[in-house]
Amino acid sequence: GTFVAKVLAGGAENELQGLLKRAFTKVANVKPPASRSDSSEKFVVATGFRGVPGDRSLTD
């Protein structure tokens, strides 16, 4: 599976990335070319969902 989210710098984006890195094989920050350079927005794209370690909520 794939996860995409728009995030703003200065928030909890580092915490989000840490969580995503445990559940996905690849996590990247993307700033689209159409986005203004002074804008704090970016997108987090995570691919290769492998599940959350220790979480059995989907299998119970």
PQR file of N, CA, C, O and H, with PARSE charges and radii, in Angstrom:
ATOM      1  N   GLY A   1       0.802  -1.180   0.000 -0.4000 1.5000
ATOM      2  CA  GLY A   1       0.000   0.000   0.000 -0.0000 2.0000
ATOM      3  C   GLY A   1       0.852   1.254   0.000  0.5500 1.7000
ATOM      4  O   GLY A   1       2.062   1.210   0.226 -0.5500 1.4000
ATOM      5  N   THR A   2       0.206   2.350  -0.254 -0.4000 1.5000
ATOM      6  CA  THR A   2       0.858   3.654  -0.352 -0.0000 2.0000
ATOM      7  C   THR A   2       0.142   4.664   0.523  0.5500 1.7000
ATOM      8  O   THR A   2      -1.080   4.617   0.662 -0.5500 1.4000
ATOM      9  H   THR A   2      -0.776   2.385  -0.437  0.4000 1.0000
ATOM     10  N   PHE A   3       0.903   5.582   1.119 -0.4000 1.5000
ATOM     11  CA  PHE A   3       0.369   6.646   1.957 -0.0000 2.0000
ATOM     12  C   PHE A   3       0.946   7.961   1.466  0.5500 1.7000
ATOM     13  O   PHE A   3       2.155   8.077   1.266 -0.5500 1.4000
ATOM     14  H   PHE A   3       1.896   5.620   1.006  0.4000 1.0000
ATOM     15  N   VAL A   4       0.076   8.962   1.269 -0.4000 1.5000
ATOM     16  CA  VAL A   4       0.511  10.297   0.859 -0.0000 2.0000
ATOM     17  C   VAL A   4      -0.176  11.311   1.758  0.5500 1.7000
ATOM     18  O   VAL A   4      -1.386  11.241   1.970 -0.5500 1.4000
ATOM     19  H   VAL A   4      -0.906   8.867   1.431  0.4000 1.0000
ATOM     20  N   ALA A   5       0.601  12.262   2.291 -0.4000 1.5000
ATOM     21  CA  ALA A   5       0.030  13.302   3.147 -0.0000 2.0000
ATOM     22  C   ALA A   5       0.739  14.625   2.891  0.5500 1.7000
ATOM     23  O   ALA A   5       1.951  14.668   2.680 -0.5500 1.4000
ATOM     24  H   ALA A   5       1.585  12.319   2.120  0.4000 1.0000
ATOM     25  N   LYS A   6      -0.032  15.691   2.913 -0.4000 1.5000
ATOM     26  CA  LYS A   6       0.531  17.037   2.824 -0.0000 2.0000
ATOM     27  C   LYS A   6       0.847  17.483   4.246  0.5500 1.7000
ATOM     28  O   LYS A   6      -0.010  17.411   5.127 -0.5500 1.4000
ATOM     29  H   LYS A   6      -1.017  15.656   3.084  0.4000 1.0000
ATOM     30  N   VAL A   7       2.071  17.940   4.472 -0.4000 1.5000
ATOM     31  CA  VAL A   7       2.480  18.378   5.803 -0.0000 2.0000
ATOM     32  C   VAL A   7       3.101  19.769   5.719  0.5500 1.7000
ATOM     33  O   VAL A   7       3.594  20.183   4.669 -0.5500 1.4000
ATOM     34  H   VAL A   7       2.767  17.998   3.756  0.4000 1.0000
ATOM     35  N   LEU A   8       3.067  20.473   6.832 -0.4000 1.5000
ATOM     36  CA  LEU A   8       3.682  21.790   6.930 -0.0000 2.0000
ATOM     37  C   LEU A   8       4.879  21.705   7.860  0.5500 1.7000
ATOM     38  O   LEU A   8       4.813  21.051   8.901 -0.5500 1.4000
ATOM     39  H   LEU A   8       2.667  20.137   7.685  0.4000 1.0000
ATOM     40  N   ALA A   9       5.964  22.355   7.496 -0.4000 1.5000
ATOM     41  CA  ALA A   9       7.172  22.349   8.320 -0.0000 2.0000
ATOM     42  C   ALA A   9       6.883  23.024   9.654  0.5500 1.7000
ATOM     43  O   ALA A   9       6.075  23.948   9.743 -0.5500 1.4000
ATOM     44  H   ALA A   9       6.018  22.886   6.650  0.4000 1.0000
ATOM     45  N   GLY A  10       7.559  22.543  10.682 -0.4000 1.5000
ATOM     46  CA  GLY A  10       7.394  23.134  12.002 -0.0000 2.0000
ATOM     47  C   GLY A  10       6.390  22.411  12.872  0.5500 1.7000
ATOM     48  O   GLY A  10       6.185  22.779  14.029 -0.5500 1.4000
ATOM     49  H   GLY A  10       8.215  21.792  10.610  0.4000 1.0000
ATOM     50  N   GLY A  11       5.766  21.391  12.325 -0.4000 1.5000
ATOM     51  CA  GLY A  11       4.797  20.614  13.098 -0.0000 2.0000
ATOM     52  C   GLY A  11       5.435  19.331  13.592  0.5500 1.7000
ATOM     53  O   GLY A  11       6.596  19.313  14.000 -0.5500 1.4000
ATOM     54  H   GLY A  11       5.933  21.093  11.386  0.4000 1.0000
ATOM     55  N   ALA A  12       4.676  18.279  13.551 -0.4000 1.5000
ATOM     56  CA  ALA A  12       5.148  16.983  14.032 -0.0000 2.0000
ATOM     57  C   ALA A  12       5.587  16.089  12.875  0.5500 1.7000
ATOM     58  O   ALA A  12       5.448  14.868  12.943 -0.5500 1.4000
ATOM     59  H   ALA A  12       3.732  18.293  13.219  0.4000 1.0000
ATOM     60  N   GLU A  13       6.120  16.701  11.808 -0.4000 1.5000
ATOM     61  CA  GLU A  13       6.471  15.904  10.634 -0.0000 2.0000
ATOM     62  C   GLU A  13       7.578  14.893  10.914  0.5500 1.7000
ATOM     63  O   GLU A  13       7.592  13.824  10.304 -0.5500 1.4000
ATOM     64  H   GLU A  13       6.233  17.693  11.753  0.4000 1.0000
ATOM     65  N   ASN A  14       8.505  15.199  11.819 -0.4000 1.5000
ATOM     66  CA  ASN A  14       9.561  14.234  12.145 -0.0000 2.0000
ATOM     67  C   ASN A  14       8.998  13.018  12.867  0.5500 1.7000
ATOM     68  O   ASN A  14       9.425  11.890  12.622 -0.5500 1.4000
ATOM     69  H   ASN A  14       8.493  16.067  12.315  0.4000 1.0000
ATOM     70  N   GLU A  15       8.049  13.247  13.747 -0.4000 1.5000
ATOM     71  CA  GLU A  15       7.404  12.135  14.448 -0.0000 2.0000
ATOM     72  C   GLU A  15       6.614  11.278  13.459  0.5500 1.7000
ATOM     73  O   GLU A  15       6.645  10.050  13.533 -0.5500 1.4000
ATOM     74  H   GLU A  15       7.702  14.163  13.947  0.4000 1.0000
ATOM     75  N   LEU A  16       5.911  11.925  12.541 -0.4000 1.5000
ATOM     76  CA  LEU A  16       5.152  11.200  11.518 -0.0000 2.0000
ATOM     77  C   LEU A  16       6.086  10.347  10.677  0.5500 1.7000
ATOM     78  O   LEU A  16       5.793   9.181  10.412 -0.5500 1.4000
ATOM     79  H   LEU A  16       5.886  12.923  12.482  0.4000 1.0000
ATOM     80  N   GLN A  17       7.206  10.917  10.254 -0.4000 1.5000
ATOM     81  CA  GLN A  17       8.152  10.151   9.441 -0.0000 2.0000
ATOM     82  C   GLN A  17       8.694   8.947  10.198  0.5500 1.7000
ATOM     83  O   GLN A  17       8.869   7.878   9.612 -0.5500 1.4000
ATOM     84  H   GLN A  17       7.444  11.864  10.469  0.4000 1.0000
ATOM     85  N   GLY A  18       8.960   9.102  11.479 -0.4000 1.5000
ATOM     86  CA  GLY A  18       9.439   7.982  12.279 -0.0000 2.0000
ATOM     87  C   GLY A  18       8.435   6.843  12.326  0.5500 1.7000
ATOM     88  O   GLY A  18       8.800   5.673  12.206 -0.5500 1.4000
ATOM     89  H   GLY A  18       8.818   9.970  11.955  0.4000 1.0000
ATOM     90  N   LEU A  19       7.170   7.192  12.502 -0.4000 1.5000
ATOM     91  CA  LEU A  19       6.117   6.169  12.513 -0.0000 2.0000
ATOM     92  C   LEU A  19       6.001   5.488  11.155  0.5500 1.7000
ATOM     93  O   LEU A  19       5.867   4.267  11.072 -0.5500 1.4000
ATOM     94  H   LEU A  19       6.873   8.142  12.600  0.4000 1.0000
ATOM     95  N   LEU A  20       6.053   6.283  10.100 -0.4000 1.5000
ATOM     96  CA  LEU A  20       5.914   5.727   8.755 -0.0000 2.0000
ATOM     97  C   LEU A  20       7.082   4.813   8.399  0.5500 1.7000
ATOM     98  O   LEU A  20       6.887   3.801   7.726 -0.5500 1.4000
ATOM     99  H   LEU A  20       6.162   7.275  10.168  0.4000 1.0000
ATOM    100  N   LYS A  21       8.285   5.152   8.839 -0.4000 1.5000
ATOM    101  CA  LYS A  21       9.455   4.328   8.526 -0.0000 2.0000
ATOM    102  C   LYS A  21       9.374   2.945   9.158  0.5500 1.7000
ATOM    103  O   LYS A  21       9.990   1.999   8.668 -0.5500 1.4000
ATOM    104  H   LYS A  21       8.443   5.974   9.387  0.4000 1.0000
ATOM    105  N   ARG A  22       8.619   2.825  10.241 -0.4000 1.5000
ATOM    106  CA  ARG A  22       8.438   1.505  10.858 -0.0000 2.0000
ATOM    107  C   ARG A  22       7.414   0.668  10.101  0.5500 1.7000
ATOM    108  O   ARG A  22       7.458  -0.561  10.163 -0.5500 1.4000
ATOM    109  H   ARG A  22       8.118   3.593  10.640  0.4000 1.0000
ATOM    110  N   ALA A  23       6.492   1.316   9.386 -0.4000 1.5000
ATOM    111  CA  ALA A  23       5.400   0.588   8.744 -0.0000 2.0000
ATOM    112  C   ALA A  23       5.546   0.455   7.228  0.5500 1.7000
ATOM    113  O   ALA A  23       4.846  -0.350   6.614 -0.5500 1.4000
ATOM    114  H   ALA A  23       6.456   2.314   9.336  0.4000 1.0000
ATOM    115  N   PHE A  24       6.449   1.234   6.611 -0.4000 1.5000
ATOM    116  CA  PHE A  24       6.620   1.215   5.158 -0.0000 2.0000
ATOM    117  C   PHE A  24       8.085   0.975   4.806  0.5500 1.7000
ATOM    118  O   PHE A  24       8.982   1.294   5.587 -0.5500 1.4000
ATOM    119  H   PHE A  24       7.018   1.888   7.110  0.4000 1.0000
ATOM    120  N   THR A  25       8.317   0.412   3.625 -0.4000 1.5000
ATOM    121  CA  THR A  25       9.690   0.134   3.204 -0.0000 2.0000
ATOM    122  C   THR A  25      10.409   1.381   2.714  0.5500 1.7000
ATOM    123  O   THR A  25      11.634   1.458   2.812 -0.5500 1.4000
ATOM    124  H   THR A  25       7.588   0.153   2.991  0.4000 1.0000
ATOM    125  N   LYS A  26       9.674   2.365   2.185 -0.4000 1.5000
ATOM    126  CA  LYS A  26      10.303   3.584   1.673 -0.0000 2.0000
ATOM    127  C   LYS A  26       9.470   4.795   2.061  0.5500 1.7000
ATOM    128  O   LYS A  26       8.252   4.797   1.886 -0.5500 1.4000
ATOM    129  H   LYS A  26       8.680   2.303   2.104  0.4000 1.0000
ATOM    130  N   VAL A  27      10.129   5.831   2.593 -0.4000 1.5000
ATOM    131  CA  VAL A  27       9.462   7.078   2.974 -0.0000 2.0000
ATOM    132  C   VAL A  27      10.274   8.232   2.387  0.5500 1.7000
ATOM    133  O   VAL A  27      11.488   8.307   2.580 -0.5500 1.4000
ATOM    134  H   VAL A  27      11.118   5.829   2.736  0.4000 1.0000
ATOM    135  N   ALA A  28       9.594   9.131   1.669 -0.4000 1.5000
ATOM    136  CA  ALA A  28      10.292  10.253   1.033 -0.0000 2.0000
ATOM    137  C   ALA A  28       9.520  11.548   1.225  0.5500 1.7000
ATOM    138  O   ALA A  28       8.291  11.554   1.303 -0.5500 1.4000
ATOM    139  H   ALA A  28       8.608   9.070   1.513  0.4000 1.0000
ATOM    140  N   ASN A  29      10.267  12.649   1.300 -0.4000 1.5000
ATOM    141  CA  ASN A  29       9.678  13.986   1.303 -0.0000 2.0000
ATOM    142  C   ASN A  29       9.712  14.510  -0.122  0.5500 1.7000
ATOM    143  O   ASN A  29      10.734  14.415  -0.802 -0.5500 1.4000
ATOM    144  H   ASN A  29      11.265  12.644   1.237  0.4000 1.0000
ATOM    145  N   VAL A  30       8.591  15.062  -0.571 -0.4000 1.5000
ATOM    146  CA  VAL A  30       8.507  15.565  -1.937 -0.0000 2.0000
ATOM    147  C   VAL A  30       7.958  16.982  -1.906  0.5500 1.7000
ATOM    148  O   VAL A  30       6.944  17.251  -1.261 -0.5500 1.4000
ATOM    149  H   VAL A  30       7.762  15.139  -0.018  0.4000 1.0000
ATOM    150  N   LYS A  31       8.634  17.889  -2.609 -0.4000 1.5000
ATOM    151  CA  LYS A  31       8.140  19.256  -2.765 -0.0000 2.0000
ATOM    152  C   LYS A  31       7.885  19.435  -4.256  0.5500 1.7000
ATOM    153  O   LYS A  31       8.830  19.499  -5.042 -0.5500 1.4000
ATOM    154  H   LYS A  31       9.458  17.670  -3.133  0.4000 1.0000
ATOM    155  N   PRO A  32       6.620  19.516  -4.651 -0.5600 1.5000
ATOM    156  CA  PRO A  32       6.293  19.624  -6.074  0.2800 2.0000
ATOM    157  C   PRO A  32       6.896  20.888  -6.697  0.5500 1.7000
ATOM    158  O   PRO A  32       7.009  21.913  -6.024 -0.5500 1.4000
ATOM    159  N   PRO A  33       7.278  20.826  -7.955 -0.5600 1.5000
ATOM    160  CA  PRO A  33       7.837  21.995  -8.635  0.2800 2.0000
ATOM    161  C   PRO A  33       6.875  23.189  -8.649  0.5500 1.7000
ATOM    162  O   PRO A  33       7.317  24.337  -8.681 -0.5500 1.4000
ATOM    163  N   ALA A  34       5.583  22.929  -8.624 -0.4000 1.5000
ATOM    164  CA  ALA A  34       4.594  24.008  -8.661 -0.0000 2.0000
ATOM    165  C   ALA A  34       4.446  24.716  -7.314  0.5500 1.7000
ATOM    166  O   ALA A  34       3.821  25.773  -7.236 -0.5500 1.4000
ATOM    167  H   ALA A  34       5.224  21.996  -8.598  0.4000 1.0000
ATOM    168  N   SER A  35       5.012  24.147  -6.264 -0.4000 1.5000
ATOM    169  CA  SER A  35       4.927  24.743  -4.934 -0.0000 2.0000
ATOM    170  C   SER A  35       5.915  25.907  -4.833  0.5500 1.7000
ATOM    171  O   SER A  35       7.056  25.797  -5.281 -0.5500 1.4000
ATOM    172  H   SER A  35       5.520  23.288  -6.327  0.4000 1.0000
ATOM    173  N   ARG A  36       5.479  27.008  -4.250 -0.4000 1.5000
ATOM    174  CA  ARG A  36       6.373  28.164  -4.099 -0.0000 2.0000
ATOM    175  C   ARG A  36       7.553  27.806  -3.195  0.5500 1.7000
ATOM    176  O   ARG A  36       7.399  27.060  -2.228 -0.5500 1.4000
ATOM    177  H   ARG A  36       4.552  27.097  -3.885  0.4000 1.0000
ATOM    178  N   SER A  37       8.708  28.334  -3.512 -0.4000 1.5000
ATOM    179  CA  SER A  37       9.913  27.991  -2.752 -0.0000 2.0000
ATOM    180  C   SER A  37       9.844  28.459  -1.303  0.5500 1.7000
ATOM    181  O   SER A  37      10.460  27.846  -0.431 -0.5500 1.4000
ATOM    182  H   SER A  37       8.832  28.940  -4.297  0.4000 1.0000
ATOM    183  N   ASP A  38       9.104  29.538  -1.028 -0.4000 1.5000
ATOM    184  CA  ASP A  38       9.002  30.031   0.347 -0.0000 2.0000
ATOM    185  C   ASP A  38       7.886  29.357   1.140  0.5500 1.7000
ATOM    186  O   ASP A  38       7.686  29.662   2.316 -0.5500 1.4000
ATOM    187  H   ASP A  38       8.603  30.036  -1.736  0.4000 1.0000
ATOM    188  N   SER A  39       7.162  28.445   0.503 -0.4000 1.5000
ATOM    189  CA  SER A  39       6.080  27.732   1.178 -0.0000 2.0000
ATOM    190  C   SER A  39       6.656  26.623   2.058  0.5500 1.7000
ATOM    191  O   SER A  39       7.617  25.956   1.674 -0.5500 1.4000
ATOM    192  H   SER A  39       7.324  28.197  -0.452  0.4000 1.0000
ATOM    193  N   SER A  40       6.069  26.429   3.230 -0.4000 1.5000
ATOM    194  CA  SER A  40       6.545  25.387   4.140 -0.0000 2.0000
ATOM    195  C   SER A  40       5.877  24.041   3.880  0.5500 1.7000
ATOM    196  O   SER A  40       6.113  23.081   4.612 -0.5500 1.4000
ATOM    197  H   SER A  40       5.288  26.970   3.542  0.4000 1.0000
ATOM    198  N   GLU A  41       5.045  23.965   2.842 -0.4000 1.5000
ATOM    199  CA  GLU A  41       4.349  22.708   2.576 -0.0000 2.0000
ATOM    200  C   GLU A  41       5.230  21.738   1.801  0.5500 1.7000
ATOM    201  O   GLU A  41       6.059  22.129   0.979 -0.5500 1.4000
ATOM    202  H   GLU A  41       4.853  24.746   2.247  0.4000 1.0000
ATOM    203  N   LYS A  42       5.021  20.467   2.092 -0.4000 1.5000
ATOM    204  CA  LYS A  42       5.647  19.387   1.351 -0.0000 2.0000
ATOM    205  C   LYS A  42       4.744  18.171   1.488  0.5500 1.7000
ATOM    206  O   LYS A  42       3.770  18.187   2.242 -0.5500 1.4000
ATOM    207  H   LYS A  42       4.348  20.149   2.760  0.4000 1.0000
ATOM    208  N   PHE A  43       5.070  17.137   0.766 -0.4000 1.5000
ATOM    209  CA  PHE A  43       4.298  15.907   0.836 -0.0000 2.0000
ATOM    210  C   PHE A  43       5.192  14.786   1.340  0.5500 1.7000
ATOM    211  O   PHE A  43       6.368  14.707   0.984 -0.5500 1.4000
ATOM    212  H   PHE A  43       5.861  17.124   0.154  0.4000 1.0000
ATOM    213  N   VAL A  44       4.628  13.931   2.162 -0.4000 1.5000
ATOM    214  CA  VAL A  44       5.311  12.724   2.606 -0.0000 2.0000
ATOM    215  C   VAL A  44       4.678  11.575   1.833  0.5500 1.7000
ATOM    216  O   VAL A  44       3.462  11.383   1.866 -0.5500 1.4000
ATOM    217  H   VAL A  44       3.673  13.996   2.451  0.4000 1.0000
ATOM    218  N   VAL A  45       5.515  10.817   1.140 -0.4000 1.5000
ATOM    219  CA  VAL A  45       5.045   9.680   0.351 -0.0000 2.0000
ATOM    220  C   VAL A  45       5.702   8.427   0.906  0.5500 1.7000
ATOM    221  O   VAL A  45       6.927   8.321   0.951 -0.5500 1.4000
ATOM    222  H   VAL A  45       6.503  10.973   1.113  0.4000 1.0000
ATOM    223  N   ALA A  46       4.878   7.483   1.326 -0.4000 1.5000
ATOM    224  CA  ALA A  46       5.377   6.218   1.874 -0.0000 2.0000
ATOM    225  C   ALA A  46       4.839   5.078   1.016  0.5500 1.7000
ATOM    226  O   ALA A  46       3.647   5.028   0.716 -0.5500 1.4000
ATOM    227  H   ALA A  46       3.882   7.569   1.290  0.4000 1.0000
ATOM    228  N   THR A  47       5.721   4.167   0.626 -0.4000 1.5000
ATOM    229  CA  THR A  47       5.309   3.034  -0.204 -0.0000 2.0000
ATOM    230  C   THR A  47       5.794   1.727   0.422  0.5500 1.7000
ATOM    231  O   THR A  47       6.704   1.713   1.251 -0.5500 1.4000
ATOM    232  H   THR A  47       6.690   4.207   0.871  0.4000 1.0000
ATOM    233  N   GLY A  48       5.170   0.645   0.005 -0.4000 1.5000
ATOM    234  CA  GLY A  48       5.566  -0.674   0.485 -0.0000 2.0000
ATOM    235  C   GLY A  48       5.098  -0.963   1.897  0.5500 1.7000
ATOM    236  O   GLY A  48       5.902  -1.329   2.755 -0.5500 1.4000
ATOM    237  H   GLY A  48       4.431   0.656  -0.669  0.4000 1.0000
ATOM    238  N   PHE A  49       3.811  -0.805   2.149 -0.4000 1.5000
ATOM    239  CA  PHE A  49       3.278  -1.045   3.493 -0.0000 2.0000
ATOM    240  C   PHE A  49       3.564  -2.472   3.922  0.5500 1.7000
ATOM    241  O   PHE A  49       3.246  -3.424   3.209 -0.5500 1.4000
ATOM    242  H   PHE A  49       3.158  -0.508   1.452  0.4000 1.0000
ATOM    243  N   ARG A  50       4.163  -2.610   5.085 -0.4000 1.5000
ATOM    244  CA  ARG A  50       4.481  -3.942   5.602 -0.0000 2.0000
ATOM    245  C   ARG A  50       3.795  -4.228   6.929  0.5500 1.7000
ATOM    246  O   ARG A  50       4.037  -5.265   7.547 -0.5500 1.4000
ATOM    247  H   ARG A  50       4.422  -1.837   5.664  0.4000 1.0000
ATOM    248  N   GLY A  51       2.947  -3.317   7.361 -0.4000 1.5000
ATOM    249  CA  GLY A  51       2.236  -3.497   8.618 -0.0000 2.0000
ATOM    250  C   GLY A  51       2.943  -2.779   9.751  0.5500 1.7000
ATOM    251  O   GLY A  51       4.067  -2.300   9.601 -0.5500 1.4000
ATOM    252  H   GLY A  51       2.751  -2.475   6.859  0.4000 1.0000
ATOM    253  N   VAL A  52       2.272  -2.714  10.872 -0.4000 1.5000
ATOM    254  CA  VAL A  52       2.835  -2.068  12.049 -0.0000 2.0000
ATOM    255  C   VAL A  52       3.332  -3.157  12.989  0.5500 1.7000
ATOM    256  O   VAL A  52       2.558  -4.027  13.385 -0.5500 1.4000
ATOM    257  H   VAL A  52       1.359  -3.104  10.994  0.4000 1.0000
ATOM    258  N   PRO A  53       4.620  -3.124  13.353 -0.5600 1.5000
ATOM    259  CA  PRO A  53       5.158  -4.168  14.237  0.2800 2.0000
ATOM    260  C   PRO A  53       4.353  -4.291  15.530  0.5500 1.7000
ATOM    261  O   PRO A  53       4.111  -3.304  16.224 -0.5500 1.4000
ATOM    262  N   GLY A  54       3.949  -5.512  15.836 -0.4000 1.5000
ATOM    263  CA  GLY A  54       3.219  -5.767  17.072 -0.0000 2.0000
ATOM    264  C   GLY A  54       1.730  -5.482  17.005  0.5500 1.7000
ATOM    265  O   GLY A  54       1.012  -5.751  17.969 -0.5500 1.4000
ATOM    266  H   GLY A  54       4.146  -6.315  15.273  0.4000 1.0000
ATOM    267  N   ASP A  55       1.247  -4.944  15.893 -0.4000 1.5000
ATOM    268  CA  ASP A  55      -0.179  -4.620  15.762 -0.0000 2.0000
ATOM    269  C   ASP A  55      -0.901  -5.769  15.083  0.5500 1.7000
ATOM    270  O   ASP A  55      -0.635  -6.089  13.924 -0.5500 1.4000
ATOM    271  H   ASP A  55       1.830  -4.726  15.110  0.4000 1.0000
ATOM    272  N   ARG A  56      -1.811  -6.379  15.811 -0.4000 1.5000
ATOM    273  CA  ARG A  56      -2.573  -7.494  15.253 -0.0000 2.0000
ATOM    274  C   ARG A  56      -4.037  -7.119  15.050  0.5500 1.7000
ATOM    275  O   ARG A  56      -4.879  -7.997  14.866 -0.5500 1.4000
ATOM    276  H   ARG A  56      -2.027  -6.119  16.752  0.4000 1.0000
ATOM    277  N   SER A  57      -4.347  -5.829  15.082 -0.4000 1.5000
ATOM    278  CA  SER A  57      -5.742  -5.400  15.014 -0.0000 2.0000
ATOM    279  C   SER A  57      -6.418  -5.794  13.705  0.5500 1.7000
ATOM    280  O   SER A  57      -7.637  -5.962  13.676 -0.5500 1.4000
ATOM    281  H   SER A  57      -3.663  -5.115  15.232  0.4000 1.0000
ATOM    282  N   LEU A  58      -5.665  -5.944  12.635 -0.4000 1.5000
ATOM    283  CA  LEU A  58      -6.263  -6.327  11.361 -0.0000 2.0000
ATOM    284  C   LEU A  58      -6.447  -7.833  11.242  0.5500 1.7000
ATOM    285  O   LEU A  58      -7.205  -8.298  10.391 -0.5500 1.4000
ATOM    286  H   LEU A  58      -4.674  -5.808  12.659  0.4000 1.0000
ATOM    287  N   THR A  59      -5.765  -8.599  12.081 -0.4000 1.5000
ATOM    288  CA  THR A  59      -5.856 -10.053  11.978 -0.0000 2.0000
ATOM    289  C   THR A  59      -6.681 -10.679  13.085  0.5500 1.7000
ATOM    290  O   THR A  59      -6.981 -11.871  13.018 -0.5500 1.4000
ATOM    291  H   THR A  59      -5.149  -8.222  12.772  0.4000 1.0000
ATOM    292  N   ASP A  60      -7.053  -9.926  14.090 -0.4000 1.5000
ATOM    293  CA  ASP A  60      -7.850 -10.471  15.201 -0.0000 2.0000
ATOM    294  C   ASP A  60      -9.333 -10.471  14.881  0.5500 1.7000
ATOM    295  O   ASP A  60     -10.143 -10.896  15.705 -0.5500 1.4000
ATOM    296  H   ASP A  60      -6.809  -8.958  14.145  0.4000 1.0000
TER
END
